[in-house]
Every structure is written in structure tokens, then in C-alpha cells.
Amino acid sequence: MKFYHRTTREAADAILVHGFQDAEGPYMTANIHRGVWISDMPLDVNEGAKGEVLLAVEVAVDVADADQWEWIEEGKLYREWLVPAAWLNERGCVRELSEEEEDAAAEGGWRDRLDRLAREGTSR
């Protein structure tokens, strides 16, 4: 399964050398949560993902294995998870996408998602 993680140049360099590190925050809730944000499509600042670097993370699991960490929000056209860094580091292979790869992934991801939702007649 391929996931995406947007971050800053400095953080991307550290991830590529040392692996992911858990971040923590309330993330618009009353509780503190820890983990790494990943999504099934490339996100940008419009969805709250900040940074100039997009990392692709290939994880050798089925998406159902990540379901326990999924953050579900009504009306989203994408899926996102707050997963433990250790889970990603143990199972994932991460690489930085070029601008061309990022553009292609974003274009294909949104187009495919909208087409699928239209066929299914659902918001998920």
C-alpha cells in the first residue's frame, strides 16, 4: 500500500536518514495524540499538510492493517491516519517524490477518487 506524508525539507532529510519520529498534539481534539500523519493521496496546505516535500511511503501491509489509526471525518475525499512512527519504520520504504511524480500522483489520486465516488454514489 502506498501512503503519502508532506513535510519540510529539514524534516524530510532527517526521515530519509533516521526514519520517522512521532509528533504529538491535540489535532483539534481535547486529547493529546502521537504519531505520523499519512494519507492515501498527496495532500497540501488546503488539507492542512504543510511543507514543500512529499514523501511516498510503501508499506508492506494491506490498508486494513492501518484502520485502527484512521481519522475519519465526514465529507473528506481522502483517507488519513495517525500511525506510530515505529509501525512505519518497521514496515515502510520511504522515498522523496520529484515534482513531476508529485504532480502525477496528485492528479491521478484526485481524479481516480472522484470517479470512484461518482460510481459508488458515496462520500467515502
Secondary structure, 3 states (H helix, E strand, C coil): CEEEEEECHHHHHHHHHHCCCCEEECCCCCCCEEEEEEECCCCCHHHCCCCCEEEEEEECCCHHHHHHHEECCCCCCCCEEEECHHHHHHHEEEEECCHHHHHHHHHHHHHHHHHHHHHHCCCC
